[in-house]
Amino acid sequence: MIRTSKELQTIFVIYLCLWVIINVQGSGVVQQYYVNSSVCKMPYVDPFTSDVMKEFEKHNLTFCTKDKDIVTSIYDFEKHQYRLHINEDVARSTLNTKRNATLECVYQEISRNNSAKLPDDSYIEFKDRRFVQDQLVPKNTEFMITKCYAKDFKNSSQLLQEDAMTFIPEMRTRTTVRTQPSVLIMGLDSISRINLRRSMPLVYNFVSRPGWYEMQGYNKIGDNTYPNLMAVLTGHSEKGAEAVCDVIKPGCLDSLPFIWKRFKSTGYMTAFAEDCQLINTFNYMKGGFIKQPTDYYLRPLLMAIESQFQVTNDYGFPFCVGRHHSFSYVWNFGKQFIDRFLGRSPMFGFLWSNSFTHDYYEGATALDDLFRKYLDSFEEAHLFEQSIVILMSDHGHRYNLLREAASGYFEERMPMMFIYIPPWFRRKHPALVENLEKNRNRLTSNYDIYMTLQHLLQLKSKSMDDFPDDLKAKQCPTCQSLFFEVPFNRTCQMAGIEEKWCCCQPTETIQVSPYVQTIALAMVERMNNHLKEHQLTGLCHNFSLKEVHKVDRKSILATGLEPADKDEHVYIIEFSTAPKKPKFEATARWNNRTNVLLDMDVDELSRLNSYKHDAKCINLKKAKKYCICTDSIDNDS
């Protein structure tokens, strides 16, 4: 029987209506999923819900200075050196106000102090040296501070401008690897895929272009920046790294298998830059690096300028350092690295920024236009024609407005992860890119990114069996490169994601339950026992339960299975305690028959409001989020 076009349209509408009826939930909204398998249902989250948008604020970018650069650098490709160019016209307006004044400029070289006991926390300042127009920069110079003065006929000086400069000098013999792509990882702290759409529409528009692949099933594996970046860069979890060595002690981090080591060993030039040196990922309550981790490393300059220049704080951290945003030192450094080596040598770069986004979601709204301009400048430098580029975050916001919203559980656990594949790679490796496309809506984790980076250095591999054990993610042997197809029915356990962080299983909100108060009291008791066991009671006040705010229950575990005991469930409870009303979220298994609390790790508690003013007495990073210092109570009173 042949059907008319009108009949076919009618049938289509009927089928569509039936599909909507079947899939509509009680709220009247069709439930969509980032990942939708029998063992993982990761729900789509609307960024623009009313509970967030009614309080959401957009900030404008404030600038650090309006004056123009007096000194700039130019790379001389014939000499293979930089030159210092003095823009005399910029200084002329000031010079004209002083009778017979002349311009005099000096530079002070800055370098890492590799002979210091803690090289990451030390730098060397050299003596001031005068320089003239287009003077060559000494070949091994990486950083300098420049100062230009107006000198009058009495030889008195007026400082016109002070600035900091970075250089990418020739460090070692370059190797050309034509079959392997350059790699640049760009990171913004505390940006979920949800908040990227909400706060940074210009950036989101850029990464929505062809060639970009958003990993919509990407789920973080740890609480804060350090564990999530360790998994990406070393394949280790936080506990796994601690089993190798004490990360607080200098030298420990040097012994771990950071991925940039392998890139360097295969001929890549390497670079690492992160702003806000006081909270740098591998230095904040960590031992830092004894040996410089990459060929080019920005930390020594940031140490110098944050101590010597005028620093203006905003969004909780150094915002303006001298004439520039703290953020811009990282991305200008990255741009120099690209300009020096793109097309001349394979390169691996890791650029990370905390300054705008670490503590305040509003910082992302102010950053949107500026960061988009950097992306555009990278495009003009032809980065995207030749390189694989990753735009990522460590986690979403972990406290305050976005975390306390109805979608806050997912907001915290689902950081942005975008991977760009250049046209030549798509043509040469279509099967690998097809797998990446399939994996966009599969459950993935930080460990998979680590294995993907490993894969880029051995593109002839046909399967994960071709990877020796020493190259695999240590804490997730079942994790894999995203250029191989990820199993459709993958569980959080298979991806190295612990129960607390797993977004796979739907939860049921419990309105009334005889167990809730009992479970919450047991959680608080566990917290107090933890203080005793770790000898923290002298510093930290004991907890007492004040209020239970929300209770969710899971019936399926991270393994994708139900608990063996039908009376056992996973509970996610939001509660506040006294004193000082800290708000926590705890995940634990509870048996309703035996009244036993299982699998609650106090160090993995989520703190839903800021602990900045509560935990100044303690230097244990994990304890800061739950320790209420007794002296902070005394100060309040």
C-alpha positions in Angstrom: 0.0 0.0 0.0 1.3 3.4 -1.0 0.7 6.2 1.5 0.2 9.8 0.6 2.5 12.5 1.9 -0.3 13.8 4.1 -0.8 10.3 5.6 2.9 9.9 6.3 2.9 13.3 8.1 0.0 12.2 10.2 1.7 9.0 11.2 4.9 10.8 12.1 3.0 13.2 14.3 1.2 10.3 16.1 4.5 8.5 16.7 6.1 11.7 18.0 3.2 12.3 20.4 3.5 8.7 21.7 7.2 9.2 22.2 6.6 12.4 24.2 4.0 10.7 26.3 6.3 7.7 27.1 9.3 9.9 27.9 7.5 12.8 29.7 8.1 12.9 33.4 5.8 14.2 36.1 7.1 17.7 35.6 5.9 17.7 32.0 9.4 18.0 30.6 11.0 15.4 28.4 14.0 14.0 30.3 17.2 14.3 28.2 20.5 12.7 29.1 24.2 13.4 28.4 24.7 9.6 28.8 21.9 7.1 28.5 22.7 3.5 29.0 21.3 0.7 31.2 24.0 1.4 33.8 24.5 5.1 33.5 21.9 7.8 33.1 23.6 11.2 33.3 20.9 13.8 33.0 21.0 16.9 30.9 21.0 20.0 33.0 19.4 23.3 31.9 21.8 26.1 32.6 19.1 28.7 32.6 16.7 27.6 35.3 14.9 30.3 37.3 16.5 29.4 40.7 19.9 30.3 39.2 19.0 33.1 36.8 17.0 35.2 39.3 20.3 35.7 41.3 22.8 35.4 38.5 24.9 38.5 37.9 27.0 39.4 34.9 30.2 41.5 35.5 32.1 43.7 33.1 35.8 43.4 32.7 37.9 46.0 34.5 41.3 46.9 33.1 44.5 47.3 34.9 45.8 50.3 32.9 45.0 52.4 29.9 48.5 53.4 29.0 50.4 51.8 26.1 53.6 49.7 26.3 56.8 51.7 26.2 58.9 48.5 25.8 58.0 45.5 23.6 59.9 42.5 22.4 60.5 41.4 18.8 61.9 38.0 17.8 64.8 38.2 15.3 64.6 35.0 13.3 68.0 35.6 11.7 69.8 36.0 15.0 67.5 33.6 16.8 67.2 36.1 19.6 64.7 38.7 21.0 65.2 42.4 20.7 63.9 45.1 23.0 62.1 47.8 21.2 61.5 51.2 22.8 58.3 52.9 21.7 59.5 56.5 22.1 56.3 58.0 20.9 54.4 56.6 23.9 56.8 58.2 26.3 57.1 61.5 24.4 54.0 63.1 26.0 55.5 62.8 29.4 59.0 63.8 28.3 57.7 67.0 26.7 56.5 68.2 30.1 60.0 68.1 31.5 62.6 70.5 30.2 65.4 68.7 28.3 64.3 65.4 29.7 65.6 62.2 28.2 64.4 58.6 28.2 66.4 56.0 30.0 65.4 52.3 30.2 66.9 49.5 32.2 66.1 45.8 32.6 66.6 43.4 35.5 66.8 39.7 34.5 64.8 37.2 36.6 65.5 33.5 36.7 64.7 30.4 38.7 67.1 29.7 41.5 67.8 26.0 40.8 70.4 25.8 43.6 67.9 26.8 46.3 66.5 24.2 48.7 63.0 24.9 47.3 63.6 26.2 43.8 59.9 26.5 43.1 59.7 29.1 45.8 62.8 31.1 44.9 64.1 33.3 42.1 67.2 35.2 41.3 67.2 39.0 40.6 70.2 40.3 38.6 71.5 43.8 38.6 69.8 46.5 36.5 71.3 47.0 33.0 70.7 49.9 30.7 69.5 49.1 27.2 69.1 51.0 23.9 66.8 50.8 21.0 66.4 47.2 19.5 69.1 45.8 21.8 69.5 42.0 21.6 68.3 40.1 24.7 71.0 37.7 26.0 70.3 34.3 24.6 69.4 32.4 27.8 67.1 35.1 29.3 63.6 33.9 30.1 62.2 36.8 32.2 62.9 40.4 32.9 61.5 43.4 34.6 61.9 46.6 32.6 61.8 50.2 33.9 61.8 53.4 31.9 62.6 56.8 33.4 62.4 60.4 32.4 65.7 62.1 33.4 65.9 65.8 33.4 69.0 68.1 33.2 69.5 67.9 37.0 69.7 64.1 36.6 66.6 63.5 38.7 64.5 60.6 37.5 60.8 59.9 37.3 59.6 56.4 36.7 57.4 56.4 33.6 56.6 52.7 33.4 57.5 49.3 34.9 56.7 46.1 33.2 57.5 42.4 33.1 58.5 40.5 30.0 58.8 36.8 29.1 60.9 35.2 26.4 61.1 31.8 24.8 64.8 31.3 24.1 66.3 28.3 22.3 66.8 25.8 25.1 67.9 22.6 23.3 68.1 21.1 19.9 64.7 20.9 18.3 63.3 17.8 16.7 60.8 17.8 13.9 58.1 15.1 14.3 55.9 15.4 11.3 53.5 12.5 12.1 52.6 13.6 15.6 50.5 16.7 16.4 51.4 19.5 18.8 49.2 19.5 21.9 48.0 22.5 23.9 45.9 22.1 27.1 44.0 25.2 28.2 42.4 25.2 31.6 40.1 27.5 33.5 39.5 26.6 37.2 35.9 25.8 38.4 34.0 25.9 35.1 31.3 23.3 34.6 30.0 22.5 31.2 26.7 24.0 32.5 28.2 27.3 33.6 30.3 27.7 30.5 27.0 28.1 28.5 25.6 30.4 31.1 28.6 32.6 31.8 30.8 32.5 28.7 28.6 32.5 25.6 31.4 33.9 23.4 33.8 31.1 24.4 31.1 28.5 24.0 30.3 29.8 20.5 34.0 29.3 19.6 34.2 25.7 20.9 30.9 24.8 19.1 32.6 25.1 15.7 33.4 22.1 13.5 36.4 20.1 14.8 35.5 20.5 18.5 34.2 17.5 20.4 32.5 18.1 23.7 32.8 15.2 26.1 29.3 15.4 27.5 29.7 12.4 29.7 32.9 13.7 31.4 32.7 13.2 35.2 35.4 14.4 37.7 37.2 11.9 39.9 38.1 14.0 42.9 37.1 17.0 45.0 39.4 19.9 44.0 42.0 20.9 41.5 44.9 18.8 42.6 43.3 15.2 42.3 41.6 16.1 39.1 44.7 17.4 37.4 46.9 14.6 38.8 44.7 12.1 37.1 44.9 14.0 33.8 48.7 14.6 33.9 50.0 11.5 35.8 47.3 8.8 35.7 47.4 8.8 39.5 44.7 9.5 42.0 45.5 11.6 45.1 45.8 8.6 47.3 47.7 6.7 44.6 50.4 9.4 44.4 50.6 9.5 48.2 51.3 5.7 48.1 54.3 6.4 45.9 55.8 9.2 48.0 54.9 12.0 50.4 53.7 14.8 48.0 54.3 17.4 50.7 58.0 16.7 50.6 60.2 18.4 48.0 61.2 16.0 45.2 58.2 13.7 45.4 56.4 15.3 42.5 59.5 15.1 40.4 59.4 11.3 40.6 55.8 11.0 39.3 55.1 10.2 35.6 53.9 13.6 34.4 52.8 13.3 30.8 55.0 16.2 29.7 58.1 14.1 30.5 57.1 11.6 27.8 56.3 14.4 25.3 59.7 15.9 26.0 61.5 12.6 25.6 60.0 12.2 22.2 61.3 15.6 21.0 58.5 17.9 22.0 59.2 21.4 23.4 57.2 21.7 26.6 55.7 24.6 28.6 53.7 25.0 31.8 52.1 28.2 33.2 49.6 28.8 36.0 48.6 32.2 37.5 48.1 33.1 41.2 51.4 31.6 42.5 50.2 31.2 46.1 47.6 28.6 45.1 49.5 26.9 42.3 48.3 23.3 42.0 51.6 21.6 42.8 52.8 24.2 45.3 49.8 25.0 47.6 50.5 22.7 50.6 52.7 20.6 48.3 56.4 20.3 47.9 56.6 21.7 44.3 59.2 20.7 41.8 63.0 20.6 42.5 63.8 20.1 38.9 62.1 22.5 36.5 59.2 20.4 35.2 59.1 21.7 31.6 61.4 23.5 29.1 59.5 26.8 29.8 58.0 27.4 33.2 56.3 30.7 34.2 56.3 30.4 38.0 59.7 32.2 38.7 58.4 35.4 37.0 55.1 35.3 38.9 56.9 34.8 42.1 59.0 38.0 41.4 56.2 40.3 40.1 53.6 39.3 42.8 56.2 40.4 45.4 57.6 43.5 43.5 54.6 45.0 41.6 51.5 46.6 42.9 48.9 43.8 43.2 45.1 44.5 43.1 42.9 41.6 44.3 39.5 40.8 42.8 37.5 37.6 42.8 39.5 36.5 45.8 43.0 36.5 44.2 45.6 38.7 42.5 43.7 40.3 39.6 46.0 43.0 38.4 49.7 42.5 38.8 51.4 45.7 37.7 50.0 46.8 34.4 48.4 43.5 33.4 45.8 41.0 34.5 47.3 38.0 36.3 45.5 35.9 33.8 47.2 37.6 30.8 50.7 36.7 31.9 49.8 33.0 31.4 48.1 33.5 28.0 50.7 35.9 26.6 53.3 33.4 27.6 51.3 30.7 25.8 51.0 32.9 22.7 54.8 33.4 22.6 55.3 29.6 22.9 53.0 29.0 20.0 54.6 31.7 17.9 58.1 30.3 18.5 57.5 26.7 17.8 54.4 26.1 15.8 55.4 24.5 12.5 59.1 24.4 13.6 59.0 21.8 16.3 56.3 19.7 18.0 55.2 21.3 21.3 53.2 20.4 24.4 51.8 23.2 26.5 49.7 23.3 29.7 48.2 26.6 30.5 46.0 27.0 33.6 44.2 30.0 35.1 42.7 30.5 38.6 42.4 34.2 38.9 39.0 35.0 37.5 37.1 31.8 38.2 38.4 29.9 41.2 36.1 31.4 43.8 33.4 33.4 42.0 31.2 32.3 39.1 30.8 36.0 38.2 34.4 36.1 37.2 33.7 33.9 34.2 31.2 36.4 32.9 33.9 39.2 33.1 36.4 36.9 31.4 34.3 35.8 28.4 35.3 38.6 26.0 39.0 38.6 27.0 39.4 34.9 26.7 37.6 34.8 23.4 40.1 37.3 22.1 43.0 35.1 23.2 41.3 32.1 21.4 41.0 34.3 18.3 44.6 35.3 18.5 45.6 31.6 18.7 43.5 31.0 15.6 45.3 33.8 13.8 48.6 32.2 14.8 47.4 29.0 13.0 47.3 26.9 16.2 44.1 25.1 15.1 45.4 24.2 11.7 48.1 21.9 13.2 47.4 21.1 16.8 45.2 19.1 19.1 43.8 21.5 21.6 42.0 20.7 24.9 39.8 23.2 26.7 39.0 21.8 30.2 38.3 22.5 33.8 38.9 20.6 37.0 35.4 20.7 38.4 32.4 23.1 38.7 31.7 25.5 41.5 31.8 23.7 44.8 29.9 26.2 47.0 27.5 29.1 47.2 24.9 30.0 44.5 25.6 27.5 41.8 26.3 24.6 44.1 23.2 25.2 46.3 20.9 25.3 43.2 18.7 22.3 42.4 21.3 21.3 39.8 24.3 21.9 42.1 25.2 18.2 42.5 25.8 18.0 38.8 27.2 21.5 38.5 30.1 20.5 40.8 30.8 17.1 39.3 30.7 17.8 35.5 33.6 20.1 34.4 33.9 21.3 30.8 35.9 19.1 28.5 36.3 20.0 24.8 38.8 18.4 22.4 39.7 20.0 19.1 41.0 17.9 16.3 42.7 19.7 13.3 41.6 18.9 9.7 44.7 17.0 8.7 44.4 14.6 11.7 40.7 14.1 10.9 41.7 13.1 7.3 44.6 10.9 8.3 43.0 9.1 11.2 39.2 8.9 10.4 38.6 5.8 12.5 40.1 7.4 15.6 38.0 10.5 15.2 34.9 8.5 14.6 35.5 6.8 18.0 36.0 10.2 19.6 32.7 11.3 18.1 30.9 8.2 19.6 32.5 8.8 23.0 31.0 12.3 23.3 28.0 10.8 25.0 29.7 7.9 26.8 30.8 8.1 30.5 34.4 9.3 30.6 36.9 10.5 33.3 40.2 12.3 33.8 42.1 9.0 33.5 40.8 8.7 29.9 42.3 12.0 29.1 45.7 10.8 30.4 45.4 7.7 28.2 44.4 9.9 25.2 47.5 11.9 25.6 49.6 8.7 25.8 47.9 7.5 22.6 49.0 10.7 20.7 52.6 9.5 21.2 51.9 6.0 19.7 49.2 6.5 17.1 50.0 3.1 15.4 48.5 1.3 18.4 45.4 -0.7 17.4 44.0 -1.3 20.9 44.7 -0.7 24.6 46.6 -4.0 24.6 49.4 -2.2 22.8 50.0 0.0 25.8 52.5 -1.4 28.4 51.4 -1.4 32.0 53.8 1.4 32.9 52.0 3.8 30.5 48.5 3.0 31.8 46.6 5.1 34.4 47.8 3.5 37.7 44.5 3.9 39.5 42.3 3.0 36.6 43.6 0.0 34.6 40.3 -0.2 32.7 40.5 3.5 31.6 41.4 4.1 27.9 42.2 6.5 25.1 39.2 8.3 23.8 40.4 7.5 20.3 39.2 3.9 21.0 35.5 3.3 21.5 34.4 3.5 25.1 32.0 0.7 26.2 28.4 1.7 25.9 27.5 0.1 29.3 30.3 1.7 31.2 30.0 2.1 34.9 31.6 4.7 37.2 33.7 2.0 38.7 35.0 1.1 35.3 35.9 4.8 34.7 37.7 5.2 38.0 35.0 7.4 39.5 34.2 6.8 43.1 30.6 6.6 44.4 30.6 10.1 45.9 31.4 11.7 42.5 29.4 9.4 40.2 26.7 11.3 38.3 25.4 8.1 36.6 22.6 7.0 38.8 19.3 8.9 39.3 18.5 9.9 42.8 15.2 10.0 44.7 14.7 12.9 47.0 13.4 11.7 50.4 10.8 14.1 51.9 9.9 12.1 55.0 11.9 9.2 56.4 12.3 7.8 59.9 16.0 7.2 59.1 17.1 10.7 58.0 17.8 12.2 61.4 19.5 9.0 62.5 21.8 8.9 59.5 22.7 12.6 59.8 23.6 12.1 63.5 25.7 9.1 62.6 27.5 11.2 59.9 28.3 14.0 62.5 29.5 11.4 65.0 31.8 10.0 62.3 33.1 13.5 61.7 33.9 14.0 65.4 35.6 10.6 65.6 37.7 11.6 62.6 38.9 14.7 64.5 40.0 12.5 67.4 41.6 9.9 65.2 43.7 12.6 63.4 44.5 14.5 66.6 42.7 17.6 65.5 40.5 18.3 68.5 43.1 20.8 69.9 42.6 22.9 66.7 39.1 22.1 65.5 35.8 22.4 67.3 33.6 19.4 67.6 30.4 19.3 65.5 26.8 19.1 66.5 24.0 18.7 64.0 22.0 21.8 63.4 19.7 21.1 60.4 19.2 18.6 57.6 18.5 20.5 54.4 18.1 17.8 51.7 18.3 14.0 51.4 18.7 12.1 48.2 18.8 8.3 47.9 20.4 6.1 45.3 19.3 2.5 44.7 22.1 1.7 42.2 25.8 1.8 43.0 28.8 3.1 41.0 29.2 -0.5 39.9 25.9 -0.4 38.1 24.5 -3.0 40.4 22.0 -2.9 43.3 23.3 -3.5 46.8 23.3 -7.1 47.8 21.2 -6.2 50.8 17.8 -4.8 49.9 17.8 -2.6 53.1 21.0 -0.9 52.0 21.1 2.4 50.0 23.4 5.2 49.2 22.3 8.5 50.8 23.5 12.0 49.8 22.6 14.3 52.7 23.1 18.1 52.9 23.2 19.3 56.5 24.6 22.1 58.6 26.3 21.9 61.9 27.2 24.2 64.8 29.3 26.2 65.5 29.4 28.8 62.6 26.8 26.9 60.5 29.2 25.2 58.0 27.1 23.4 55.3 28.2 19.9 54.2 27.2 17.3 51.7 28.1 13.7 52.7 27.7 10.5 50.7 27.5 7.2 52.5 25.9 3.8 52.4 23.3 3.1 55.2 21.6 -0.1 56.1 18.1 0.6 57.3 17.9 -2.8 59.1 21.2 -2.7 61.0 21.5 1.1 61.4 25.1 0.9 60.3 26.9 3.7 58.4 29.2 2.4 55.7 31.8 3.9 53.4 31.8 7.5 54.6 35.2 9.2 54.1 35.3 12.5 56.1 38.2 13.7 53.9 35.8 13.5 50.9 33.1 15.6 52.4 31.8 18.5 50.2 31.7 21.9 51.8 28.9 23.9 50.3 29.8 27.3 51.8 33.1 29.0 52.0 35.6 27.9 54.6 38.1 30.8 54.0 37.6 32.4 57.4 37.0 29.2 59.4 40.2 27.1 58.9 43.2 29.5 59.1 44.7 27.6 62.0 45.3 24.4 60.0 47.7 23.6 57.1 46.2 20.2 56.1 44.5 20.8 52.8 41.8 18.2 53.1 41.0 19.3 56.7 40.5 22.9 55.8 37.1 22.3 54.4 35.7 20.7 57.6 37.9 22.1 60.4 36.2 24.9 62.3 39.1 26.5 64.1 38.5 27.1 67.8 40.3 30.5 67.5 37.9 31.5 64.7 35.1 31.2 67.1 36.9 33.2 69.7 37.6 35.9 67.1 33.9 36.1 66.1 32.9 36.5 69.7 
